[in-house]
Amino acid sequence: MRICDLWNNGCSRTSLRWRRDFLQHFRPEPKASLLGSSLEGLLLGTPGVSAGRSHILDSGYIIMSDTLTPDVIGRRVEVNGEHATVHFAGVVPPVAGPWLGVEWDNPERGKHDGSHEGTVYFKCRHPTGGSFIRPNKVNFGTDFLTAIKNRYVLEDGPDEDRKEQIVTIGNKPVETIGFDSIMRQQSQLSRLQEVSLRNCAVSCAGEKGGAAEACPNIRKVDLSKNLLSSWDEVMHIADQLRHLEVLNVSENKLKFPSGSVLTGTLSALKVLVLNQTGIKWAEVLRCAAGCPRLEELYLESDNIFISKRPTDVLQTIKLLDLSSNQLIDENQLYLIAHLPRLEKLILSDIGISSLHFPDAGIGCKTSMFPSLKYLVVNDNQISQWSFFNELDKLPSLRALSCLRNPLTKENKEAETVRLLIIASIGQLETLNRCEILPEERRRAELDYRKAFGNEWKQAGGHKDPDKNRLSEEFLIAHPRYQLLCLKYGAPEDWELKTQQPLMLKNQLLTLKIKYPHQLDQKVLEKQLPGSMTIQKVKGLLSRLLKVPVSDLLLSYESPKKPGREIELENDLKSLQFYSVENGDCLLVRW
């Protein structure tokens, strides 16, 4: 009997069982499947790949025939390179035969919203996101181990594949063909440590233990843009890879279990990439509970809304990427502000315009983000210098990237903007990926000290520190100015005669203050920095009027828009945010 004939032609359960016994008997070290357990699982009926009658291409992909089973609903599929999710399986009159109703990832690929001739068969988020497709046109993908073999096992030449040798099973000699080829394939798989299967139509784990046996040394896996439809299936794959440290499942539309705890633990995992998976914050916390050593977590473009403070999870996290999640605001960031080991926070393109640490006063350090060294806020709406004053309160901040914001866009004053940021954040060592050399910091701080020297004097500044009587408004706008005077000395009069103009939007606004409900109160005129928050304005007025802050209501009116009153309802926003200008009138009620 020739073993190659049995392998190539025998697909019965008996022949496959015999084949397993043979391989078990002659398996060399390290242990691994000679045939590819996932392909064998497909022939025998792999769990999670039941779609009625189907046939397997040379690549291992499963193409359905004309018989459907109920568990296709929710499965991820590929059709001519486009990905979709199955929402319907059945008959669509008047056309005979079975159909699959799918919602495309790319809504421009579809033709309708899941309805046909007035009947709703399924629903889509986009009016042209759906299509009906014959089952034999749909690819349900392949299993993890088969995808690895398709990508990483080298093909043998025709001469090598025909080598024969005699082995003995029991008392019977058996002629083998291709045995050396299988040994070589096994060796290739066992040496793999990094696997990239991006866009390889992986849809399931395959036979239990198959990957663990064939690829025991895998440490990094890229499964992005595949056909995985659930986190459970991801765990079935990851559970087999006990050394797994990096896992990327981005661009898979994953369904996460609704229970309070997820099954399985990724005990060695350090990096988890979940970009564009649609995961919710509560699900993030449940997944993180199974990753006790997690150090890096990527959640880009997931429509994340941070709804709960992580208390028992994410305590080992060092890097968190929340880019392109437009629902995140300043208040949500407070919920992650006490992660003890967080060193790098990426907040690009989330629409943030302000940041405030209410626990730290002027010149003090905040208790929030205690270990944060590197902050990325590119592509946001930062237009106020108070943002950088607040960053000076972060005790460990050393690197900042703030490209493509209204205040920092490339223009003829880019160098001036850079120097102002450097002067505003005393501990900064790198700005926009460029190192801040000692000479540049000295120049930035001396220029800042000179540029605002006249304001400092007008606000009560004096060469003798004991005679300084600086106004609160100036201290809020320039919290580091006093430190610069101590470091370099107070500015001399001759230095202030040739003050250089700077693009600083913290200029003082001259405002009238009226009291509509207290007509006997005298109208005041005050100079306030445009970056001053409504909360700080209320604090100032509270001291002047002897009225509790909680009782004060603020609004303003402009001579440019007579008769229109604008309420200043958000205490964390600045006067500039509400477009308050010189000559406007603050209205104070209590």
C-alpha positions as CSV (number, residue, x, y, z in Angstrom):
1,M,0.0,0.0,0.0
2,R,1.3,3.5,-0.8
3,I,0.7,6.1,1.9
4,C,0.6,8.9,-0.6
5,D,-2.5,7.3,-2.2
6,L,-4.3,7.1,1.1
7,W,-3.5,10.8,1.9
8,N,-4.4,12.1,-1.5
9,N,-7.5,10.1,-2.2
10,G,-9.0,8.9,1.1
11,C,-11.3,11.4,2.7
12,S,-13.3,9.1,4.8
13,R,-13.3,9.2,8.6
14,T,-11.6,5.8,8.7
15,S,-8.7,6.8,6.4
16,L,-8.2,10.1,8.3
17,R,-8.2,8.3,11.6
18,W,-5.6,5.9,10.2
19,R,-3.6,8.8,9.0
20,R,-3.6,10.4,12.5
21,D,-2.4,7.1,14.1
22,F,0.4,6.9,11.6
23,L,1.6,10.4,12.2
24,Q,1.3,9.9,16.0
25,H,3.5,6.9,15.8
26,F,6.2,8.5,13.7
27,R,6.1,12.1,15.0
28,P,9.5,13.5,15.7
29,E,10.4,16.2,18.2
30,P,9.2,18.9,18.7
31,K,5.7,17.6,18.5
32,A,3.6,19.1,15.7
33,S,0.9,18.0,13.2
34,L,2.5,16.6,10.0
35,L,-0.6,16.9,7.9
36,G,-2.1,20.2,9.1
37,S,-4.9,19.5,11.7
38,S,-7.0,22.4,10.5
39,L,-7.4,21.0,7.0
40,E,-8.2,17.7,8.5
41,G,-10.8,19.4,10.7
42,L,-12.4,21.0,7.7
43,L,-12.8,17.6,6.0
44,L,-14.3,16.1,9.2
45,G,-16.5,19.1,10.0
46,T,-14.7,21.9,11.9
47,P,-16.7,23.6,14.6
48,G,-17.7,27.1,13.5
49,V,-17.5,26.2,9.7
50,S,-20.9,24.7,9.2
51,A,-22.6,26.3,6.2
52,G,-24.4,23.5,4.6
53,R,-22.7,21.7,1.7
54,S,-19.4,23.4,0.7
55,H,-16.2,22.7,-1.1
56,I,-12.6,23.6,-0.2
57,L,-10.3,25.5,-2.6
58,D,-6.6,24.7,-2.8
59,S,-6.1,27.8,-0.6
60,G,-8.3,26.3,2.2
61,Y,-11.1,28.8,1.8
62,I,-14.6,27.5,2.2
63,I,-17.1,28.3,-0.7
64,M,-20.7,27.5,0.0
65,S,-22.9,25.4,-2.3
66,D,-26.7,25.8,-2.3
67,T,-27.6,24.5,1.1
68,L,-27.8,26.8,4.1
69,T,-27.7,26.3,7.9
70,P,-28.9,28.8,10.5
71,D,-25.5,29.5,12.1
72,V,-24.4,31.5,9.0
73,I,-26.2,34.6,10.5
74,G,-23.6,37.0,11.9
75,R,-20.7,35.4,10.0
76,R,-18.2,37.5,8.3
77,V,-17.7,36.8,4.6
78,E,-15.7,38.0,1.6
79,V,-16.9,38.5,-2.0
80,N,-14.5,39.6,-4.7
81,G,-12.2,41.3,-2.1
82,E,-15.0,43.1,-0.3
83,H,-16.0,42.2,3.3
84,A,-19.5,42.0,4.6
85,T,-21.6,40.5,7.5
86,V,-24.4,38.0,6.9
87,H,-27.8,39.1,8.3
88,F,-30.2,36.9,6.4
89,A,-30.3,33.4,4.9
90,G,-33.3,32.0,3.0
91,V,-35.6,32.5,0.1
92,V,-36.4,35.9,-1.5
93,P,-39.5,35.5,-3.7
94,P,-40.2,35.6,-6.5
95,V,-36.7,34.3,-7.4
96,A,-36.2,30.7,-6.6
97,G,-33.4,29.2,-4.5
98,P,-31.5,30.3,-1.4
99,W,-30.0,33.7,-0.8
100,L,-27.7,35.4,1.7
101,G,-28.5,38.9,2.8
102,V,-25.3,40.8,3.6
103,E,-24.3,44.2,4.9
104,W,-21.1,45.5,3.3
105,D,-18.4,47.2,5.2
106,N,-18.3,49.7,2.3
107,P,-21.9,50.9,2.0
108,E,-21.2,52.1,-1.6
109,R,-20.9,48.4,-2.6
110,G,-24.5,47.6,-1.8
111,K,-27.9,48.4,-3.5
112,H,-30.5,48.6,-0.8
113,D,-31.1,48.6,3.0
114,G,-32.1,45.0,3.3
115,S,-35.6,45.3,1.8
116,H,-37.0,43.8,-1.4
117,E,-40.3,44.7,-3.0
118,G,-41.7,46.1,0.3
119,T,-40.5,43.2,2.5
120,V,-37.8,43.9,5.1
121,Y,-35.5,40.9,5.2
122,F,-32.8,42.5,7.3
123,K,-31.7,46.1,8.3
124,C,-28.6,48.1,7.4
125,R,-27.1,51.2,8.9
126,H,-26.8,52.7,5.5
127,P,-29.6,52.9,2.8
128,T,-27.3,51.3,0.2
129,G,-25.4,49.0,2.5
130,G,-27.1,45.7,1.7
131,S,-27.2,43.1,-1.1
132,F,-28.6,39.6,-1.7
133,I,-26.0,37.1,-2.9
134,R,-26.1,33.5,-4.0
135,P,-24.3,31.3,-1.4
136,N,-21.9,29.8,-3.9
137,K,-20.5,33.3,-4.6
138,V,-19.5,33.8,-0.9
139,N,-16.2,33.0,0.7
140,F,-16.5,32.1,4.4
141,G,-12.8,32.1,4.9
142,T,-10.3,29.6,6.3
143,D,-9.0,28.5,9.7
144,F,-5.9,30.0,11.4
145,L,-3.5,27.1,10.9
146,T,-4.4,26.6,7.2
147,A,-3.8,30.3,6.6
148,I,-0.4,30.0,8.2
149,K,0.5,27.1,6.0
150,N,-0.7,28.9,2.9
151,R,1.6,31.8,3.7
152,Y,4.7,30.3,5.3
153,V,5.2,26.7,4.2
154,L,7.6,26.5,1.2
155,E,6.6,24.4,-1.7
156,D,8.8,21.4,-2.6
157,G,10.1,20.7,-6.0
158,P,8.8,17.7,-8.0
159,D,11.9,15.5,-7.4
160,E,11.9,16.1,-3.7
161,D,8.2,15.3,-3.3
162,R,8.6,11.8,-4.9
163,K,11.3,10.5,-2.5
164,E,10.4,7.1,-1.1
165,Q,11.3,5.3,2.1
166,I,10.1,2.2,3.9
167,V,8.8,2.3,7.5
168,T,7.2,-0.4,9.6
169,I,3.8,-0.2,11.2
170,G,3.4,-3.2,13.5
171,N,5.0,-6.1,11.5
172,K,4.1,-4.7,8.1
173,P,6.5,-2.6,5.9
174,V,4.9,0.4,4.4
175,E,6.3,2.5,1.4
176,T,6.1,6.3,2.0
177,I,6.3,9.1,-0.5
178,G,6.9,12.7,0.6
179,F,7.7,11.9,4.2
180,D,10.8,14.2,4.1
181,S,8.6,17.0,2.7
182,I,6.3,16.8,5.7
183,M,9.1,16.8,8.1
184,R,10.5,19.9,6.5
185,Q,7.1,21.7,6.6
186,Q,6.7,20.8,10.3
187,S,10.2,22.3,11.0
188,Q,9.3,25.5,9.2
189,L,6.1,26.0,11.3
190,S,7.7,25.2,14.6
191,R,10.3,27.9,14.1
192,L,7.8,30.7,13.4
193,Q,7.8,33.5,16.0
194,E,6.1,36.3,14.1
195,V,3.0,35.7,11.9
196,S,1.4,38.2,9.6
197,L,-2.0,37.1,8.2
198,R,-3.5,40.5,7.3
199,N,-6.4,40.2,4.8
200,C,-6.0,36.4,4.5
201,A,-9.7,35.6,5.1
202,V,-9.1,33.9,8.5
203,S,-12.5,33.2,10.0
204,C,-12.0,30.6,12.8
205,A,-9.5,28.9,15.0
206,G,-9.9,25.5,13.4
207,E,-9.3,22.2,15.1
208,K,-8.6,22.5,18.8
209,G,-4.9,22.3,19.6
210,G,-3.8,22.2,16.0
211,A,-2.0,25.6,16.1
212,A,-0.5,24.9,19.5
213,E,1.0,21.6,18.2
214,A,2.3,22.9,14.9
215,C,3.4,26.5,15.8
216,P,4.4,26.4,19.5
217,N,6.8,29.4,19.4
218,I,4.6,32.1,17.9
219,R,4.9,35.4,19.8
220,K,3.4,38.0,17.5
221,V,0.3,37.6,15.3
222,D,-1.3,40.1,12.9
223,L,-4.9,39.1,12.2
224,S,-6.1,42.5,11.0
225,K,-8.7,42.8,8.3
226,N,-9.9,39.2,8.3
227,L,-13.3,37.5,8.7
228,L,-13.3,37.0,12.4
229,S,-16.8,37.7,13.8
230,S,-16.4,37.2,17.6
231,W,-14.0,37.8,20.4
232,D,-14.6,34.1,21.4
233,E,-13.1,33.0,18.1
234,V,-10.1,35.3,18.7
235,M,-9.6,33.7,22.1
236,H,-9.8,30.2,20.6
237,I,-6.8,31.1,18.5
238,A,-4.9,33.0,21.2
239,D,-5.4,30.2,23.8
240,Q,-3.3,27.9,21.6
241,L,-0.4,30.3,21.6
242,R,1.0,30.3,25.1
243,H,3.9,32.6,24.3
244,L,1.8,35.2,22.5
245,E,2.9,38.7,23.4
246,V,1.5,40.9,20.5
247,L,-2.0,40.4,19.0
248,N,-3.5,42.7,16.3
249,V,-7.2,42.0,15.3
250,S,-7.9,45.5,13.9
251,E,-10.6,45.9,11.2
252,N,-12.5,42.8,12.2
253,K,-16.1,43.5,13.1
254,L,-16.1,41.6,16.4
255,K,-19.0,40.7,18.6
256,F,-18.1,40.7,22.2
257,P,-19.9,38.5,24.9
258,S,-22.5,40.4,27.0
259,G,-21.5,38.6,30.2
260,S,-19.6,40.3,33.0
261,V,-16.5,38.2,32.5
262,L,-14.9,36.9,29.3
263,T,-13.6,33.4,29.2
264,G,-9.9,32.7,28.7
265,T,-6.7,34.5,29.8
266,L,-3.9,35.8,27.7
267,S,-1.3,35.5,30.4
268,A,1.7,36.6,28.3
269,L,0.1,39.3,26.1
270,K,1.7,42.7,26.3
271,V,0.3,44.5,23.2
272,L,-3.3,44.3,22.0
273,V,-4.5,46.2,18.9
274,L,-8.3,46.7,18.5
275,N,-8.5,49.5,16.0
276,Q,-11.7,49.8,14.1
277,T,-13.3,46.8,15.8
278,G,-16.4,48.6,17.1
279,I,-15.5,47.7,20.7
280,K,-17.2,49.6,23.6
281,W,-15.5,50.8,26.7
282,A,-17.2,48.3,29.0
283,E,-16.0,45.5,26.6
284,V,-12.5,47.0,26.7
285,L,-12.4,46.6,30.4
286,R,-13.7,43.0,30.2
287,C,-11.1,42.1,27.7
288,A,-8.4,43.7,29.7
289,A,-9.3,41.6,32.7
290,G,-8.0,38.6,30.8
291,C,-4.7,40.3,30.0
292,P,-2.9,40.7,33.4
293,R,0.4,41.8,31.8
294,L,-0.9,44.2,29.1
295,E,1.3,47.2,28.4
296,E,0.0,48.7,25.2
297,L,-3.6,49.0,24.1
298,Y,-4.7,50.6,20.7
299,L,-8.3,51.7,20.3
300,E,-8.2,54.0,17.3
301,S,-11.5,54.8,15.5
302,D,-13.8,52.7,17.7
303,N,-16.3,55.4,18.7
304,I,-15.2,54.9,22.2
305,F,-17.0,56.7,25.0
306,I,-15.2,56.4,28.3
307,S,-18.0,55.6,30.7
308,K,-16.2,54.0,33.7
309,R,-13.0,54.4,35.6
310,P,-10.8,51.3,35.3
311,T,-10.0,50.3,38.9
312,D,-8.9,46.6,38.8
313,V,-7.9,46.5,35.2
314,L,-5.3,48.3,32.9
315,Q,-3.1,48.9,35.9
316,T,-0.1,47.7,34.0
317,I,-0.8,49.7,30.9
318,K,2.0,52.0,29.6
319,L,0.6,53.1,26.3
320,L,-3.0,53.9,25.4
321,D,-4.1,55.1,21.9
322,L,-7.5,56.7,21.7
323,S,-7.0,58.5,18.4
324,S,-10.0,59.4,16.2
325,N,-12.6,58.7,18.8
326,Q,-14.7,61.9,18.5
327,L,-17.0,61.1,21.4
328,I,-14.2,61.6,24.0
329,D,-14.1,64.9,25.9
330,E,-12.1,66.4,28.7
331,N,-14.3,65.1,31.4
332,Q,-13.9,61.5,30.2
333,L,-10.1,61.8,30.4
334,Y,-10.4,62.3,34.1
335,L,-11.6,58.7,34.4
336,I,-8.3,57.4,33.1
337,A,-6.2,60.0,34.8
338,H,-5.1,57.8,37.7
339,L,-3.7,54.8,35.7
340,P,-0.5,54.4,37.7
341,R,1.9,53.3,34.9
342,L,0.5,55.1,31.9
343,E,3.5,56.8,30.2
344,K,2.2,57.5,26.6
345,L,-1.2,58.8,25.8
346,I,-2.3,59.3,22.1
347,L,-5.3,61.6,21.7
348,S,-4.9,62.6,18.0
349,D,-8.0,63.7,16.2
350,I,-10.5,63.5,19.1
351,G,-11.7,67.1,18.7
352,I,-10.3,68.3,22.1
353,S,-9.8,72.0,22.5
354,S,-9.2,72.5,26.3
355,L,-7.7,70.7,29.2
356,H,-7.9,71.6,32.9
357,F,-6.6,70.0,36.1
358,P,-8.8,71.3,38.8
359,D,-6.8,69.8,41.7
360,A,-3.7,71.9,40.9
361,G,-3.5,75.7,41.4
362,I,-1.2,78.2,39.8
363,G,2.4,76.9,39.8
364,C,1.4,73.5,41.3
365,K,1.6,70.0,39.9
366,T,-1.5,67.8,39.4
367,S,-2.0,64.3,40.9
368,M,-3.5,63.2,37.6
369,F,-1.5,61.2,35.0
370,P,1.4,60.7,37.5
371,S,3.6,58.7,35.1
372,L,2.7,60.4,31.8
373,K,5.8,61.2,29.8
374,Y,4.6,61.5,26.2
375,L,1.4,63.2,25.1
376,V,0.2,63.3,21.5
377,V,-2.6,65.8,20.7
378,N,-2.2,66.2,16.9
379,D,-5.1,67.2,14.6
380,N,-7.3,68.7,17.3
381,Q,-8.9,72.1,18.0
382,I,-6.4,73.6,20.4
383,S,-6.5,77.4,19.9
384,Q,-5.8,78.7,23.5
385,W,-2.5,79.1,25.2
386,S,-4.0,78.1,28.5
387,F,-3.9,74.5,27.2
388,F,-0.1,74.6,27.4
389,N,-0.1,76.3,30.8
390,E,-2.2,73.4,32.1
391,L,0.3,70.8,30.6
392,D,3.0,72.4,32.8
393,K,1.1,70.9,35.7
394,L,1.8,67.3,34.6
395,P,4.7,66.1,36.9
396,S,6.3,63.7,34.5
397,L,5.6,65.1,31.0
398,R,8.8,65.2,28.9
399,A,7.6,64.9,25.3
400,L,4.7,66.6,23.4
401,S,3.4,66.4,19.9
402,C,0.7,69.0,19.0
403,L,0.9,69.3,15.2
404,R,-1.9,70.6,13.0
405,N,-3.9,72.5,15.6
406,P,-5.3,76.0,15.0
407,L,-2.7,77.5,17.2
408,T,0.3,75.4,15.9
409,K,-0.4,75.1,12.1
410,E,2.5,75.6,9.8
411,N,2.9,79.4,9.1
412,K,5.4,82.2,9.1
413,E,5.2,82.4,13.0
414,A,5.8,78.7,13.6
415,E,9.2,79.3,15.3
416,T,7.6,81.9,17.6
417,V,4.8,79.4,18.5
418,R,7.4,76.7,19.3
419,L,9.4,79.0,21.6
420,L,6.2,80.0,23.5
421,I,5.3,76.4,24.1
422,I,8.8,75.6,25.3
423,A,8.6,78.6,27.7
424,S,5.2,77.5,29.0
425,I,6.1,73.9,29.8
426,G,9.3,73.9,32.0
427,Q,10.1,70.2,32.0
428,L,9.5,69.5,28.3
429,E,12.5,67.8,26.5
430,T,11.0,67.0,23.1
431,L,8.4,69.0,21.1
432,N,6.9,67.6,17.9
433,R,9.6,64.9,17.8
434,C,12.4,67.5,17.9
435,E,14.7,67.6,20.9
436,I,14.8,70.9,22.9
437,L,18.4,71.7,23.4
438,P,19.5,73.8,26.4
439,E,20.3,76.8,24.2
440,E,16.8,76.7,22.7
441,R,15.2,76.6,26.1
442,R,17.2,79.5,27.4
443,R,16.3,81.6,24.3
444,A,12.6,80.7,24.6
445,E,12.4,81.6,28.3
446,L,14.4,84.9,27.9
447,D,12.2,86.0,25.0
448,Y,9.1,85.1,26.9
449,R,10.3,87.1,29.9
450,K,11.0,90.1,27.7
451,A,7.8,89.9,25.6
452,F,5.5,90.1,28.6
453,G,7.6,92.4,30.8
454,N,5.4,95.4,30.3
455,E,2.3,93.5,31.2
456,W,4.1,92.1,34.3
457,K,4.9,95.6,35.5
458,Q,1.4,96.9,34.8
459,A,0.0,93.9,36.8
460,G,2.0,94.8,39.9
461,G,5.4,93.2,39.1
462,H,8.5,94.6,40.9
463,K,12.2,93.9,40.7
464,D,12.1,93.4,44.5
465,P,10.3,90.0,44.9
466,D,9.1,91.2,48.3
467,K,7.3,94.1,46.7
468,N,5.6,92.0,44.0
469,R,1.8,92.4,44.0
470,L,0.9,90.6,40.9
471,S,-2.8,90.4,39.9
472,E,-4.5,87.0,39.7
473,E,-5.3,87.7,36.1
474,F,-1.7,87.9,35.1
475,L,-0.7,84.8,37.1
476,I,-3.4,82.8,35.4
477,A,-2.2,83.9,31.9
478,H,1.5,83.5,32.7
479,P,1.9,81.0,35.6
480,R,5.7,80.5,34.9
481,Y,6.6,84.2,34.6
482,Q,7.7,84.5,38.3
483,L,9.8,81.4,38.0
484,L,11.6,82.9,35.0
485,C,12.2,86.1,36.9
486,L,13.8,84.1,39.7
487,K,15.9,82.1,37.1
488,Y,17.1,85.0,35.0
489,G,16.3,88.1,37.0
490,A,13.5,90.6,36.6
491,P,13.4,92.3,33.2
492,E,15.2,95.7,33.0
493,D,13.5,98.8,31.6
494,W,15.8,99.0,28.7
495,E,14.9,95.4,27.7
496,L,11.2,96.3,27.5
497,K,11.6,99.3,25.1
498,T,12.1,97.0,22.1
499,Q,9.5,94.4,22.8
500,Q,9.0,91.9,20.0
501,P,5.4,91.3,18.9
502,L,4.3,87.7,19.6
503,M,1.4,85.7,18.3
504,L,-0.1,85.3,21.7
505,K,-3.9,85.1,22.1
506,N,-3.9,85.6,25.8
507,Q,-4.1,89.4,25.5
508,L,-6.0,91.1,28.2
509,L,-9.7,92.0,27.4
510,T,-11.1,95.2,28.9
511,L,-14.7,94.3,30.0
512,K,-17.5,96.1,31.7
513,I,-19.3,94.2,34.5
514,K,-23.0,94.9,35.2
515,Y,-25.5,93.4,37.6
516,P,-29.0,93.4,36.0
517,H,-30.8,92.3,39.3
518,Q,-28.8,94.7,41.6
519,L,-29.1,98.1,39.9
520,D,-27.5,99.8,42.9
521,Q,-24.2,98.0,42.3
522,K,-21.6,100.2,40.6
523,V,-20.6,99.2,37.1
524,L,-17.0,97.9,37.1
525,E,-14.3,97.8,34.4
526,K,-11.8,95.0,34.5
527,Q,-9.0,93.6,32.4
528,L,-9.2,89.8,32.1
529,P,-7.1,87.4,29.9
530,G,-9.0,85.8,27.1
531,S,-7.8,82.4,28.2
532,M,-9.4,82.8,31.7
533,T,-12.0,80.1,32.3
534,I,-15.5,80.9,33.4
535,Q,-14.8,79.1,36.6
536,K,-11.9,81.5,37.3
537,V,-14.0,84.5,36.4
538,K,-16.7,83.4,38.9
539,G,-14.0,82.9,41.6
540,L,-12.8,86.5,41.0
541,L,-16.3,87.9,41.2
542,S,-17.1,85.8,44.2
543,R,-14.3,87.5,46.2
544,L,-15.3,91.0,44.9
545,L,-19.0,90.6,45.6
546,K,-18.9,88.4,48.7
547,V,-21.3,86.0,47.0
548,P,-20.8,82.1,46.8
549,V,-19.5,80.9,43.5
550,S,-22.4,78.4,43.2
551,D,-24.9,81.3,43.2
552,L,-23.4,83.2,40.3
553,L,-24.8,83.1,36.8
554,L,-22.8,84.7,34.0
555,S,-23.6,85.9,30.5
556,Y,-22.4,88.6,28.2
557,E,-23.5,91.0,25.5
558,S,-21.6,92.7,22.7
559,P,-22.1,96.2,21.2
560,K,-21.8,94.5,17.8
561,K,-24.9,92.4,18.6
562,P,-27.2,94.7,20.6
563,G,-30.1,93.0,22.4
564,R,-28.5,89.5,22.2
565,E,-27.3,87.9,25.5
566,I,-25.1,84.9,25.4
567,E,-25.0,82.6,28.4
568,L,-21.6,81.4,29.7
569,E,-22.8,78.0,31.0
570,N,-19.6,75.8,30.8
571,D,-17.3,76.6,33.7
572,L,-14.4,74.9,32.0
573,K,-14.5,76.9,28.8
574,S,-12.6,80.2,28.4
575,L,-13.8,83.7,27.5
576,Q,-12.2,83.3,24.1
577,F,-14.2,80.1,23.6
578,Y,-17.4,82.2,23.8
579,S,-15.8,84.9,21.5
580,V,-15.8,87.5,24.3
581,E,-14.0,90.6,22.9
582,N,-12.7,94.0,24.1
583,G,-15.5,96.3,25.1
584,D,-18.0,93.5,25.7
585,C,-20.1,93.6,28.9
586,L,-20.3,90.8,31.4
587,L,-23.7,90.3,33.1
588,V,-23.6,88.9,36.6
589,R,-26.7,87.5,38.4
590,W,-27.2,85.8,41.7
